[in-house]
Amino acid sequence: MIDNNKGWYLVHSKPRQELRAEEHLKNQAINCVLPLIEIEKIIRGKRQFISEPLFPGYLFVELQTNGQDWSKIRSTRGVRDFVRFGGVPGRVPESVLEHLKILEIRDPAIETNAPKAGDKVVITDGPFKDLEGVFKISNGEERSIVLLTILGKATEMELENNKLRKA
């Protein structure tokens, strides 16, 4: 049921303090949404899935349209200010929040399918397409080192991660 006296607004957070702002807004009984996305990153040489804000630096808050409770938003830890257009806080359509909630429901538990040292991999693109090799180590966020047997000799080759798949 939609309450016509309330509306969704966009709040700008301080750098990398979205989670802090969300926590403090919820402590004040303010309905807020911080959409998160699971992304794969290589941290200290290991592939990991971490949650990051879908819109870094921004949160959605639901407030009374009459301006009640607005003053405490700006003094909330982690919050910088409202996103404003011509000095007026910009209102976010309800449909945007509905779409974001649908995306969160659809988000399946992510299974890591990244190869580990010793796993057999197949090259999916390039001059060595369809060759099978052994995954050695990740070399940064976008490349990996694979051992290929070429002309009877094991050779290390650096390839892009998107051109590899587990065998």
DSSP file (Angstrom, degrees, kcal/mol; ACC not computed):
  #  RESIDUE AA STRUCTURE BP1 BP2  ACC     N-H-->O    O-->H-N    N-H-->O    O-->H-N    TCO  KAPPA ALPHA  PHI   PSI    X-CA   Y-CA   Z-CA
    1    1 A M              0   0    0      0, 0.0     2,-0.5     0, 0.0     0, 0.0   0.000 360.0 360.0 360.0 130.4    0.0    0.0    0.0
    2    2 A I        -     0   0    0      2,-0.0     2,-0.7     3,-0.0     3,-0.0  -0.727 360.0-145.8 -91.0 128.7    1.4    3.4   -1.0
    3    3 A D    >   -     0   0    0     -2,-0.5     3,-1.6     1,-0.1    -1,-0.0  -0.843   3.6-157.7 -93.2 115.8    1.3    6.2    1.5
    4    4 A N  T 3  S+     0   0    0     -2,-0.7    -1,-0.1     1,-0.3    61,-0.0   0.649  89.3  63.8 -69.8 -14.1    0.8    9.5   -0.4
    5    5 A N  T 3  S+     0   0    0     59,-0.1    60,-3.1    60,-0.1    61,-0.4   0.506  99.3  64.5 -86.5  -3.8    2.3   11.4    2.5
    6    6 A K  E <   +A   64   0A   0     -3,-1.6     2,-0.3    58,-0.3    58,-0.2  -0.856  59.8 178.9-119.1 154.8    5.7    9.8    2.0
    7    7 A G  E     -A   63   0A   0     56,-2.6    56,-2.6    -2,-0.3     2,-0.4  -0.978  29.4-110.3-148.6 160.4    8.1    9.8   -0.8
    8    8 A W  E     -AB  62  92A   0     84,-0.7    84,-3.2    -2,-0.3     2,-0.3  -0.777  35.4-177.6 -95.3 136.7   11.5    8.4   -1.7
    9    9 A Y  E     -AB  61  91A   0     52,-2.9    52,-2.7    -2,-0.4     2,-0.5  -0.905  25.7-117.0-131.3 158.7   14.5   10.8   -1.9
   10   10 A L  E     -A   60   0A   0     80,-1.0    73,-2.6    -2,-0.3     2,-0.4  -0.840  25.7-163.1-101.3 131.4   18.2   10.4   -2.7
   11   11 A V  E     -AC  59  82A   0     48,-3.1    48,-2.1    -2,-0.5     2,-0.5  -0.932  13.0-138.3-115.9 136.1   20.8   11.1   -0.1
   12   12 A H  E     -AC  58  81A   0     69,-3.5    68,-2.9    -2,-0.4    69,-1.5  -0.812  23.0-155.2 -92.6 127.3   24.5   11.6   -0.8
   13   13 A S  E     - C   0  79A   0     44,-2.8    66,-0.3    -2,-0.5     5,-0.1  -0.530  24.9 -94.5 -97.2 166.9   26.8    9.9    1.6
   14   14 A K    >   -     0   0    0     64,-2.8     3,-1.9     3,-0.2    43,-0.1  -0.418  68.9 -66.2 -70.7 157.6   30.3   10.7    2.6
   15   15 A P  T 3  S-     0   0    0      0, 0.0    -1,-0.2     0, 0.0    63,-0.0  -0.209 116.5 -10.4 -54.2 128.3   33.0    8.8    0.6
   16   16 A R  T 3  S+     0   0    0      1,-0.1     4,-0.1    -3,-0.1     3,-0.1   0.744 107.7 107.0  55.3  30.2   32.9    5.1    1.4
   17   17 A Q    <>  +     0   0    0     -3,-1.9     4,-2.5    61,-0.2    -3,-0.2  -0.001  32.1 116.3-122.9  27.8   30.5    5.6    4.3
   18   18 A E  H  > S+     0   0    0      1,-0.2     4,-2.6     2,-0.2     5,-0.2   0.918  79.0  47.7 -62.9 -43.9   27.3    4.2    2.7
   19   19 A L  H  > S+     0   0    0      2,-0.2     4,-2.3     1,-0.2    -1,-0.2   0.884 112.1  49.9 -66.4 -38.0   27.0    1.4    5.3
   20   20 A R  H  > S+     0   0    0      2,-0.2     4,-2.3     1,-0.2     5,-0.2   0.928 111.7  48.3 -64.2 -45.2   27.6    3.7    8.2
   21   21 A A  H  X S+     0   0    0     -4,-2.5     4,-2.4    57,-0.3     5,-0.2   0.916 111.2  50.7 -62.0 -43.3   25.0    6.1    6.9
   22   22 A E  H  X S+     0   0    0     -4,-2.6     4,-2.4     1,-0.2    -1,-0.2   0.922 110.3  49.7 -60.8 -44.3   22.5    3.2    6.4
   23   23 A E  H  X S+     0   0    0     -4,-2.3     4,-1.8     1,-0.2    -2,-0.2   0.930 113.5  44.7 -60.8 -46.7   23.1    2.0   10.0
   24   24 A H  H  X S+     0   0    0     -4,-2.3     4,-0.8    53,-0.3    -1,-0.2   0.832 112.1  52.2 -71.4 -32.1   22.6    5.4   11.6
   25   25 A L  H ><>S+     0   0    0     -4,-2.4     5,-2.1    -5,-0.2     3,-0.7   0.917 110.3  48.3 -67.3 -42.2   19.5    6.1    9.5
   26   26 A K  H ><5S+     0   0    0     -4,-2.4     3,-1.8     1,-0.2    -2,-0.2   0.847 104.6  59.8 -67.0 -32.7   17.9    2.8   10.5
   27   27 A N  H 3<5S+     0   0    0     -4,-1.8    -1,-0.2     1,-0.3    -2,-0.2   0.771 104.0  51.8 -63.4 -24.5   18.8    3.6   14.1
   28   28 A Q  T <<5S-     0   0    0     -4,-0.8    -1,-0.3    -3,-0.7    -2,-0.2   0.244 122.0-110.3 -94.0  12.1   16.6    6.7   13.8
   29   29 A A  T < 5 +     0   0    0     -3,-1.8     2,-0.5     1,-0.2    -3,-0.2   0.826  69.3 147.3  62.6  34.6   13.7    4.6   12.4
   30   30 A I      < -     0   0    0     -5,-2.1     2,-0.5    -6,-0.1    -1,-0.2  -0.896  50.9-126.0-101.9 126.2   14.1    6.0    8.9
   31   31 A N  E     +D   62   0A   0     -2,-0.5    31,-2.9    31,-0.5     2,-0.3  -0.579  43.2 166.3 -71.8 120.5   13.3    3.6    6.1
   32   32 A C  E     -D   61   0A   0     -2,-0.5     2,-0.4    29,-0.2    29,-0.2  -0.962  26.5-150.7-138.3 155.8   16.3    3.5    3.8
   33   33 A V  E     -D   60   0A   0     27,-2.8    27,-2.5    -2,-0.3    -2,-0.0  -0.994   9.2-178.0-129.6 127.7   17.5    1.3    0.9
   34   34 A L        -     0   0    0     -2,-0.4     2,-0.2    25,-0.2    25,-0.1  -0.882  22.8-146.8-122.3  96.3   21.2    0.7    0.0
   35   35 A P        -     0   0    0      0, 0.0    19,-3.1     0, 0.0    20,-0.5  -0.449  18.1-164.1 -67.3 131.0   21.2   -1.5   -3.1
   36   36 A L  E     -E   53   0B   0     17,-0.3     2,-0.4    -2,-0.2    15,-0.1  -0.811   7.9-158.5-114.2 155.9   24.3   -3.8   -3.0
   37   37 A I  E     -E   52   0B   0     15,-2.8    15,-2.4    -2,-0.3     2,-0.5  -0.995  17.8-128.5-133.6 140.4   25.9   -5.9   -5.8
   38   38 A E  E     +E   51   0B   0     -2,-0.4     2,-0.3    13,-0.2    13,-0.2  -0.776  34.6 177.0 -87.7 124.8   28.1   -8.9   -5.5
   39   39 A I  E     -E   50   0B   0     11,-2.7    11,-2.6    -2,-0.5     2,-0.5  -0.933  29.3-120.4-128.4 155.0   31.3   -8.5   -7.6
   40   40 A E  E     +E   49   0B   0     -2,-0.3     2,-0.3     9,-0.2     9,-0.2  -0.810  37.7 168.9 -95.0 128.0   34.4  -10.7   -8.0
   41   41 A K  E     -E   48   0B   0      7,-3.2     7,-3.3    -2,-0.5     2,-0.7  -0.951  35.5-124.6-133.9 155.3   37.7   -9.1   -7.1
   42   42 A I  E     -E   47   0B   0     -2,-0.3     2,-0.5     5,-0.2     5,-0.3  -0.910  31.9-178.6-101.5 115.9   41.2  -10.4   -6.6
   43   43 A I  E >  S-E   46   0B   0      3,-3.0     3,-1.6    -2,-0.7    -2,-0.0  -0.969  70.3 -14.9-120.1 121.8   42.3   -9.4   -3.1
   44   44 A R  T 3  S-     0   0    0     -2,-0.5    -1,-0.2     1,-0.3     3,-0.1   0.878 131.0 -51.4  51.6  42.3   45.9  -10.4   -2.1
   45   45 A G  T 3  S+     0   0    0      1,-0.2     2,-0.4    -3,-0.1    93,-0.4   0.465 118.8 104.9  81.1   1.9   46.1  -12.8   -5.0
   46   46 A K  E <  S-E   43   0B   0     -3,-1.6    -3,-3.0     2,-0.0     2,-0.4  -0.940  70.8-122.6-119.9 139.0   42.8  -14.6   -4.3
   47   47 A R  E     +E   42   0B   0     -2,-0.4     2,-0.3    -5,-0.3    -5,-0.2  -0.625  40.2 170.5 -76.5 130.2   39.5  -14.3   -6.1
   48   48 A Q  E     -E   41   0B   0     -7,-3.3    -7,-3.2    -2,-0.4     2,-0.6  -0.983  32.9-129.9-139.8 150.7   36.7  -13.3   -3.7
   49   49 A F  E     +E   40   0B   0     -2,-0.3     2,-0.3    -9,-0.2    -9,-0.2  -0.901  34.4 176.5 -99.9 125.9   33.1  -12.1   -4.1
   50   50 A I  E     -E   39   0B   0    -11,-2.6   -11,-2.7    -2,-0.6     2,-0.5  -0.918  29.5-117.7-128.2 155.1   32.4   -9.0   -2.1
   51   51 A S  E     +E   38   0B   0     -2,-0.3   -13,-0.2   -13,-0.2   -15,-0.0  -0.792  35.5 172.1 -92.9 130.7   29.3   -6.8   -1.7
   52   52 A E  E     -E   37   0B   0    -15,-2.4   -15,-2.8    -2,-0.5     2,-0.1  -0.950  41.9 -88.3-131.7 154.3   29.6   -3.2   -2.9
   53   53 A P  E     -E   36   0B   0      0, 0.0   -17,-0.3     0, 0.0   -19,-0.0  -0.383  26.3-141.8 -61.6 136.9   27.0   -0.4   -3.2
   54   54 A L  S    S+     0   0    0    -19,-3.1   -18,-0.1     1,-0.3   -20,-0.0   0.866 102.7  32.0 -65.0 -36.8   25.3   -0.5   -6.6
   55   55 A F  S >  S-     0   0    0    -20,-0.5     3,-1.9     3,-0.3    -1,-0.3  -0.807  94.1-144.1-120.3  87.1   25.4    3.3   -6.5
   56   56 A P  T 3  S+     0   0    0      0, 0.0     3,-0.1     0, 0.0    -2,-0.0  -0.262  82.8  17.1 -57.0 129.6   28.5    4.3   -4.6
   57   57 A G  T 3  S+     0   0    0      1,-0.2   -44,-2.8   -43,-0.1     2,-0.3   0.471 109.6  93.2  92.2   3.1   27.9    7.4   -2.5
   58   58 A Y  E <   +A   12   0A   0     -3,-1.9     2,-0.3   -46,-0.2    -3,-0.3  -0.974  42.9 179.1-136.3 145.9   24.1    7.3   -2.6
   59   59 A L  E     -A   11   0A   0    -48,-2.1   -48,-3.1    -2,-0.3     2,-0.5  -0.958  25.4-128.4-134.8 154.2   21.2    5.9   -0.5
   60   60 A F  E     -AD  10  33A   0    -27,-2.5   -27,-2.8    -2,-0.3     2,-0.4  -0.900  27.2-172.5-102.6 132.8   17.4    6.0   -0.9
   61   61 A V  E     -AD   9  32A   0    -52,-2.7   -52,-2.9    -2,-0.5     2,-0.6  -0.962  18.7-139.6-126.3 144.8   15.4    7.3    2.1
   62   62 A E  E     +AD   8  31A   0    -31,-2.9   -31,-0.5    -2,-0.4     2,-0.3  -0.915  35.5 163.8-104.9 121.2   11.6    7.3    2.6
   63   63 A L  E     -A    7   0A   0    -56,-2.6   -56,-2.6    -2,-0.6     2,-0.2  -0.884  45.0 -86.9-134.8 161.7   10.5   10.5    4.3
   64   64 A Q  E >   -A    6   0A   0      4,-0.6     3,-1.3    -2,-0.3   -58,-0.3  -0.483  33.7-137.2 -64.6 136.2    7.3   12.5    4.9
   65   65 A T  T 3  S+     0   0    0    -60,-3.1    -1,-0.1     1,-0.3   -59,-0.1   0.659  97.4  71.8 -72.7 -14.2    6.7   14.9    2.1
   66   66 A N  T 3  S-     0   0    0    -61,-0.4    -1,-0.3     2,-0.1   -60,-0.1   0.455 116.2-106.7 -81.8   1.4    5.8   17.7    4.5
   67   67 A G    X   +     0   0    0     -3,-1.3     3,-1.5     1,-0.3     4,-0.4   0.420  68.4 148.6  92.6  -2.5    9.4   18.0    5.6
   68   68 A Q  T 3  S+     0   0    0      1,-0.2    -4,-0.6     2,-0.1    -1,-0.3  -0.450  71.9  10.4 -67.0 138.7    9.0   16.4    9.0
   69   69 A D  T 3  S+     0   0    0     -2,-0.1     4,-0.4    -6,-0.1    -1,-0.2   0.458  95.0 113.8  72.7   3.9   12.2   14.6   10.1
   70   70 A W    X>  +     0   0    0     -3,-1.5     3,-1.1     1,-0.2     4,-0.8   0.842  64.5  63.1 -74.3 -31.5   14.2   16.0    7.3
   71   71 A S  H 3> S+     0   0    0     -4,-0.4     4,-0.6     1,-0.3     3,-0.3   0.831  97.9  55.6 -65.3 -31.8   16.5   18.1    9.6
   72   72 A K  H 34 S+     0   0    0     -3,-0.2    -1,-0.3     1,-0.2     4,-0.2   0.670  93.7  70.9 -77.4 -13.4   18.0   15.1   11.3
   73   73 A I  H X4 S+     0   0    0     -3,-1.1     3,-1.6    -4,-0.4    -1,-0.2   0.944  96.0  50.3 -64.2 -47.7   19.1   13.5    8.0
   74   74 A R  H 3< S+     0   0    0     -4,-0.8    -1,-0.2     1,-0.3    -2,-0.2   0.755 110.7  49.5 -66.3 -24.1   21.8   16.1    7.4
   75   75 A S  T 3< S+     0   0    0     -4,-0.6    -1,-0.3     2,-0.1     2,-0.3   0.358  85.0 115.0 -96.1   6.6   23.3   15.6   10.9
   76   76 A T  S X  S-     0   0    0     -3,-1.6     3,-1.9    -4,-0.2   -55,-0.1  -0.565  78.1-103.6 -76.3 136.9   23.3   11.8   10.6
   77   77 A R  T 3  S+     0   0    0     -2,-0.3   -53,-0.3     1,-0.3   -52,-0.1  -0.366 106.0  19.0 -61.6 134.7   26.8   10.2   10.6
   78   78 A G  T 3  S+     0   0    0      1,-0.3   -64,-2.8   -54,-0.1     2,-0.4   0.218 100.3 110.3  90.9 -14.3   27.9    9.2    7.1
   79   79 A V  E <   -C   13   0A   0     -3,-1.9   -66,-0.3   -66,-0.3    -1,-0.3  -0.797  40.6-178.2 -98.8 134.4   25.4   11.4    5.3
   80   80 A R  E     -     0   0A   0    -68,-2.9     2,-0.3    -2,-0.4   -67,-0.2   0.901  56.8 -65.5 -90.7 -58.5   26.5   14.5    3.4
   81   81 A D  E     -C   12   0A   0    -69,-1.5   -69,-3.5    -6,-0.0    -1,-0.4  -0.971  56.7 -65.1-176.3 175.9   23.2   16.0    2.2
   82   82 A F  E     -C   11   0A   0     -2,-0.3     2,-0.6   -71,-0.2   -71,-0.2  -0.458  51.8-108.9 -72.1 152.2   20.2   15.4    0.0
   83   83 A V        -     0   0    0    -73,-2.6     7,-2.6     7,-0.2     2,-0.3  -0.787  49.1-164.0 -79.6 123.2   20.7   15.3   -3.8
   84   84 A R  E     -F   89   0C   0     -2,-0.6     2,-0.5     5,-0.3    -3,-0.0  -0.835  25.1-161.1-118.8 149.5   19.1   18.5   -4.9
   85   85 A F  E >  S-F   88   0C   0      3,-2.9     3,-1.3    -2,-0.3    -2,-0.0  -0.967  88.7 -13.3-126.8 112.6   17.9   20.0   -8.1
   86   86 A G  T 3  S-     0   0    0     -2,-0.5    -1,-0.1     1,-0.2     0, 0.0   0.841 130.2 -55.3  63.7  33.2   17.6   23.8   -8.1
   87   87 A G  T 3  S+     0   0    0      1,-0.2    -1,-0.2     3,-0.0    -3,-0.0   0.384 118.5 109.0  83.0  -4.0   17.9   23.7   -4.3
   88   88 A V  E <  S-F   85   0C   0     -3,-1.3    -3,-2.9     3,-0.0    -1,-0.2  -0.904  78.5-109.4-108.9 129.3   15.0   21.3   -3.9
   89   89 A P  E     -F   84   0C   0      0, 0.0     2,-0.3     0, 0.0    -5,-0.3  -0.327  39.2-117.5 -56.2 131.3   15.6   17.6   -2.8
   90   90 A G        -     0   0    0     -7,-2.6   -80,-1.0   -80,-0.2     2,-0.4  -0.557  22.3-137.7 -77.1 129.9   15.0   15.4   -5.8
   91   91 A R  E     -B    9   0A   0     -2,-0.3   -82,-0.2   -82,-0.2    -1,-0.0  -0.698  11.1-142.0 -89.0 137.9   12.2   12.9   -5.4
   92   92 A V  E     -B    8   0A   0    -84,-3.2   -84,-0.7    -2,-0.4     5,-0.1  -0.851  23.9-113.0-100.5 130.1   12.7    9.4   -6.7
   93   93 A P    >>  -     0   0    0      0, 0.0     3,-1.2     0, 0.0     4,-0.9  -0.315  19.4-125.1 -61.9 143.5    9.8    7.6   -8.3
   94   94 A E  H 3> S+     0   0    0      1,-0.3     4,-2.0     2,-0.2     3,-0.2   0.821 107.8  66.6 -56.6 -33.6    8.4    4.6   -6.4
   95   95 A S  H 3> S+     0   0    0      1,-0.2     4,-2.2     2,-0.2    -1,-0.3   0.830  93.9  58.2 -62.0 -32.6    8.9    2.4   -9.5
   96   96 A V  H <> S+     0   0    0     -3,-1.2     4,-2.0     1,-0.2    -1,-0.2   0.930 108.1  45.5 -62.6 -44.9   12.7    2.8   -9.3
   97   97 A L  H  X S+     0   0    0     -4,-0.9     4,-2.2    -3,-0.2    -2,-0.2   0.870 109.9  54.7 -66.9 -36.5   12.6    1.3   -5.8
   98   98 A E  H  X S+     0   0    0     -4,-2.0     4,-1.9     2,-0.2    -1,-0.2   0.914 108.8  48.4 -63.0 -42.2   10.3   -1.5   -6.9
   99   99 A H  H  X S+     0   0    0     -4,-2.2     4,-2.1     1,-0.2    -2,-0.2   0.895 110.4  51.3 -64.6 -40.2   12.7   -2.4   -9.7
  100  100 A L  H  X S+     0   0    0     -4,-2.0     4,-1.8     1,-0.2    -1,-0.2   0.887 109.1  50.6 -64.9 -38.1   15.7   -2.4   -7.3
  101  101 A K  H  X S+     0   0    0     -4,-2.2     4,-1.8     2,-0.2    -1,-0.2   0.877 108.6  52.2 -66.9 -36.9   13.8   -4.7   -4.9
  102  102 A I  H  X S+     0   0    0     -4,-1.9     4,-2.2     1,-0.2    -2,-0.2   0.905 107.7  52.4 -64.4 -41.5   13.0   -7.1   -7.8
  103  103 A L  H  X S+     0   0    0     -4,-2.1     4,-1.2     1,-0.2    -1,-0.2   0.888 107.9  51.1 -61.9 -38.9   16.7   -7.2   -8.7
  104  104 A E  H  < S+     0   0    0     -4,-1.8    -1,-0.2     1,-0.2    -2,-0.2   0.880 110.1  49.3 -66.2 -37.6   17.6   -8.1   -5.1
  105  105 A I  H  < S+     0   0    0     -4,-1.8    -2,-0.2     1,-0.2    -1,-0.2   0.896 111.7  48.8 -68.0 -40.2   15.1  -10.9   -5.1
  106  106 A R  H  < S+     0   0    0     -4,-2.2    -1,-0.2    -5,-0.1    -2,-0.2   0.719  82.3 109.0 -71.5 -21.9   16.4  -12.3   -8.4
  107  107 A D     <  -     0   0    0     -4,-1.2     3,-0.1    -5,-0.2     2,-0.0  -0.411  61.7-152.5 -63.6 105.9   20.1  -12.2   -7.3
  108  108 A P        -     0   0    0      0, 0.0     2,-0.3     0, 0.0    -2,-0.1  -0.315  31.5 -84.4 -76.1 162.7   21.0  -15.9   -6.8
  109  109 A A        -     0   0    0      1,-0.1     2,-0.4    -2,-0.0     0, 0.0  -0.529  53.0-124.2 -64.6 126.0   23.6  -17.1   -4.4
  110  110 A I        -     0   0    0     -2,-0.3     2,-0.5    -3,-0.1    -1,-0.1  -0.611  21.1-156.0 -81.7 126.1   26.8  -16.7   -6.4
  111  111 A E        -     0   0    0     -2,-0.4     2,-0.6     2,-0.0    -1,-0.0  -0.849  21.0-121.8 -99.2 135.8   28.9  -19.8   -6.7
  112  112 A T        +     0   0    0     -2,-0.5   -63,-0.0     1,-0.1   -65,-0.0  -0.655  34.0 171.1 -80.1 123.4   32.6  -19.3   -7.4
  113  113 A N        +     0   0    0     -2,-0.6    53,-0.3     2,-0.1    -1,-0.1   0.107  32.9 131.0-114.7  18.3   33.6  -21.0  -10.6
  114  114 A A        -     0   0    0      1,-0.1    -2,-0.0    51,-0.1    51,-0.0  -0.524  61.7-112.7 -74.6 136.9   37.0  -19.5  -10.6
  115  115 A P        -     0   0    0      0, 0.0     2,-0.3     0, 0.0    -1,-0.1  -0.340  27.8-149.0 -69.1 151.7   39.8  -22.0  -11.3
  116  116 A K    >   -     0   0    0      1,-0.1     3,-2.5     4,-0.1    19,-0.2  -0.739  40.9 -66.4-113.4 165.5   42.3  -22.7   -8.5
  117  117 A A  T 3  S+     0   0    0      1,-0.3    19,-0.2    -2,-0.3    -1,-0.1  -0.275 124.6  21.6 -53.3 129.1   46.0  -23.7   -8.8
  118  118 A G  T 3  S+     0   0    0     17,-3.0    -1,-0.3     1,-0.3     2,-0.1   0.218  90.6 131.4  96.2 -13.6   46.2  -27.2  -10.5
  119  119 A D    <   -     0   0    0     -3,-2.5    16,-3.2    16,-0.2     2,-0.4  -0.445  61.4-116.5 -72.0 144.6   42.7  -27.1  -12.1
  120  120 A K  E     -G  134   0D   0     14,-0.2    47,-2.8    -2,-0.1     2,-0.3  -0.664  38.2-174.1 -79.6 135.6   42.5  -28.0  -15.8
  121  121 A V  E     -GH 133 166D   0     12,-2.5    12,-2.8    -2,-0.4     2,-0.4  -0.907  18.0-142.6-129.1 157.1   41.3  -25.1  -17.9
  122  122 A V  E     -GH 132 165D   0     43,-2.9    43,-1.5    -2,-0.3     2,-0.5  -0.970  20.5-126.6-119.6 136.3   40.4  -24.7  -21.6
  123  123 A I  E     - H   0 164D   0      8,-2.3     7,-3.3    -2,-0.4    41,-0.2  -0.704  22.0-170.9 -81.9 127.8   41.2  -21.6  -23.6
  124  124 A T        +     0   0    0     39,-2.7     2,-0.3    -2,-0.5    40,-0.1   0.514  61.0  23.6-100.8  -6.8   38.0  -20.2  -25.2
  125  125 A D  S    S+     0   0    0     38,-0.6     3,-0.4     3,-0.1    -1,-0.1  -0.993  89.0  37.3-156.2 156.2   39.4  -17.6  -27.5
  126  126 A G  S >  S-     0   0    0     -2,-0.3     3,-1.6     1,-0.2    -3,-0.0  -0.409 102.1 -39.6  97.5-172.2   42.4  -16.5  -29.4
  127  127 A P  T 3  S+     0   0    0      0, 0.0    -1,-0.2     0, 0.0     0, 0.0   0.713 136.8  50.2 -66.6 -20.1   45.2  -18.4  -31.3
  128  128 A F  T >  S+     0   0    0     -3,-0.4     3,-2.1     3,-0.1    -5,-0.3   0.107  80.7 156.6-103.4  21.2   45.3  -21.2  -28.6
  129  129 A K  T <   +     0   0    0     -3,-1.6    -5,-0.2     1,-0.3     3,-0.1  -0.158  66.1  13.0 -52.1 138.2   41.5  -21.7  -28.6
  130  130 A D  T 3  S+     0   0    0     -7,-3.3    -1,-0.3     1,-0.3     2,-0.2   0.417  91.8 134.2  72.8   2.5   40.4  -25.2  -27.4
  131  131 A L    <   -     0   0    0     -3,-2.1    -8,-2.3    -8,-0.2     2,-0.4  -0.601  51.0-134.7 -78.0 144.3   43.8  -26.0  -26.0
  132  132 A E  E     +G  122   0D   0     -2,-0.2    17,-0.5   -10,-0.2     2,-0.2  -0.815  33.3 160.2-101.5 140.4   43.8  -27.5  -22.5
  133  133 A G  E     -GI 121 148D   0    -12,-2.8   -12,-2.5    -2,-0.4     2,-0.5  -0.799  39.5 -98.9-142.9-175.3   46.2  -26.3  -19.8
  134  134 A V  E     -GI 120 147D   0     13,-2.4    13,-3.2    -2,-0.2     2,-0.3  -0.965  34.0-123.9-117.0 126.8   46.7  -26.2  -16.1
  135  135 A F  E     + I   0 146D   0    -16,-3.2   -17,-3.0    -2,-0.5    11,-0.2  -0.512  33.1 173.1 -68.8 128.6   45.8  -23.1  -14.1
  136  136 A K  E     -     0   0D   0      9,-2.6     2,-0.3     1,-0.3    10,-0.2   0.861  52.9 -31.2-101.4 -61.1   48.9  -21.9  -12.2
  137  137 A I  E     - I   0 145D   0      8,-1.4     8,-3.4   -20,-0.1    -1,-0.3  -0.992  55.6-102.1-160.8 153.5   48.1  -18.5  -10.6
  138  138 A S  E     - I   0 144D   0    -93,-0.4     2,-0.5    -2,-0.3     6,-0.3  -0.637  27.2-159.7 -79.1 139.1   46.1  -15.4  -11.0
  139  139 A N        -     0   0    0      4,-2.7     4,-0.5    -2,-0.3     3,-0.3  -0.701  60.4 -44.1-122.8  77.5   48.2  -12.5  -12.2
  140  140 A G  S    S-     0   0    0     -2,-0.5    -1,-0.2     1,-0.2     0, 0.0  -0.482  90.4 -54.6  93.1-169.3   46.2   -9.4  -11.2
  141  141 A E  S    S+     0   0    0     -2,-0.2    -1,-0.2     1,-0.2   -98,-0.0   0.746 133.0  29.1 -81.5 -24.2   42.5   -8.8  -11.6
  142  142 A E  S    S+     0   0    0     -3,-0.3    19,-2.6    19,-0.1    20,-0.4   0.521 112.8  55.0-117.3  -7.6   42.2   -9.5  -15.3
  143  143 A R  E     - J   0 160D   0     -4,-0.5    -4,-2.7    17,-0.3     2,-0.3  -0.895  51.9-170.1-132.3 158.6   44.9  -12.0  -16.2
  144  144 A S  E     -IJ 138 159D   0     15,-2.8    15,-2.9    -2,-0.3     2,-0.5  -0.954  25.1-119.1-141.4 159.3   46.2  -15.4  -15.1
  145  145 A I  E     -IJ 137 158D   0     -8,-3.4    -9,-2.6    -2,-0.3    -8,-1.4  -0.898  32.0-174.9-103.9 128.0   49.2  -17.7  -15.8
  146  146 A V  E     -IJ 135 157D   0     11,-3.0    11,-2.7    -2,-0.5     2,-0.6  -0.948  22.8-131.4-123.5 140.7   48.4  -21.0  -17.4
  147  147 A L  E     -IJ 134 156D   0    -13,-3.2   -13,-2.4    -2,-0.4     2,-0.4  -0.842  29.6-175.9 -92.1 120.4   50.8  -23.9  -18.1
  148  148 A L  E     -IJ 133 155D   0      7,-3.1     7,-3.5    -2,-0.6     2,-0.8  -0.902  25.1-133.8-114.8 144.6   50.3  -25.2  -21.7
  149  149 A T  E     + J   0 154D   0    -17,-0.5     2,-0.5    -2,-0.4     5,-0.2  -0.869  33.0 173.7 -97.9 107.6   52.1  -28.2  -23.3
  150  150 A I  E >   - J   0 153D   0      3,-2.5     3,-1.5    -2,-0.8    -2,-0.0  -0.971  68.6 -13.1-119.6 123.5   53.3  -27.0  -26.6
  151  151 A L  T 3  S-     0   0    0     -2,-0.5    -1,-0.2     1,-0.3     3,-0.1   0.862 129.4 -54.4  53.6  40.5   55.5  -29.2  -28.8
  152  152 A G  T 3  S+     0   0    0      1,-0.2     2,-0.4    -3,-0.1    -1,-0.3   0.532 118.3 106.1  78.2   6.6   56.0  -31.5  -25.8
  153  153 A K  E <  S-J  150   0D   0     -3,-1.5    -3,-2.5     2,-0.0     2,-0.4  -0.970  72.2-122.0-123.9 133.6   57.3  -28.7  -23.5
  154  154 A A  E     -J  149   0D   0     -2,-0.4     2,-0.4    -5,-0.2    -5,-0.2  -0.589  36.2-174.6 -73.0 125.8   55.4  -27.1  -20.6
  155  155 A T  E     -J  148   0D   0     -7,-3.5    -7,-3.1    -2,-0.4     2,-0.4  -0.981  22.5-131.7-127.6 133.0   55.2  -23.4  -21.3
  156  156 A E  E     -J  147   0D   0     -2,-0.4     2,-0.4    -9,-0.2    -9,-0.2  -0.671  28.8-176.3 -80.8 135.0   53.8  -20.6  -19.0
  157  157 A M  E     -J  146   0D   0    -11,-2.7   -11,-3.0    -2,-0.4     2,-0.6  -0.999  21.6-139.6-135.2 135.3   51.4  -18.3  -20.8
  158  158 A E  E     +J  145   0D   0     -2,-0.4     2,-0.3   -13,-0.2   -13,-0.2  -0.838  33.1 172.5 -94.8 122.1   49.6  -15.2  -19.5
  159  159 A L  E     -J  144   0D   0    -15,-2.9   -15,-2.8    -2,-0.6     2,-0.2  -0.894  37.5 -98.1-130.0 156.9   46.0  -15.1  -20.6
  160  160 A E  E >   -J  143   0D   0     -2,-0.3     3,-1.8   -17,-0.2   -17,-0.3  -0.522  31.9-127.6 -72.2 140.6   43.0  -12.9  -19.9
  161  161 A N  G >  S+     0   0    0    -19,-2.6     3,-1.6     1,-0.3    -1,-0.1   0.814 106.9  61.7 -59.9 -32.5   40.6  -14.5  -17.4
  162  162 A N  G 3  S+     0   0    0    -20,-0.4    -1,-0.3     1,-0.3   -19,-0.1   0.547  98.3  58.5 -75.0  -3.8   37.6  -14.1  -19.7
  163  163 A K  G <  S+     0   0    0     -3,-1.8   -39,-2.7   -39,-0.1   -38,-0.6   0.209  98.6  75.2-104.5  13.2   39.3  -16.4  -22.2
  164  164 A L  E <   +H  123   0D   0     -3,-1.6     2,-0.3   -41,-0.2   -41,-0.2  -0.922  51.0 173.1-124.1 149.0   39.5  -19.3  -19.7
  165  165 A R  E     -H  122   0D   0    -43,-1.5   -43,-2.9    -2,-0.3     2,-0.1  -0.981  41.2 -93.2-147.1 154.3   37.0  -21.7  -18.4
  166  166 A K  E      H  121   0D   0     -2,-0.3   -45,-0.3   -53,-0.3   -52,-0.0  -0.389 360.0 360.0 -64.7 141.8   37.3  -24.8  -16.2
  167  167 A A              0   0    0    -47,-2.8   -46,-0.2   -34,-0.1    -1,-0.1   0.459 360.0 360.0 -80.0 360.0   37.7  -28.0  -18.1
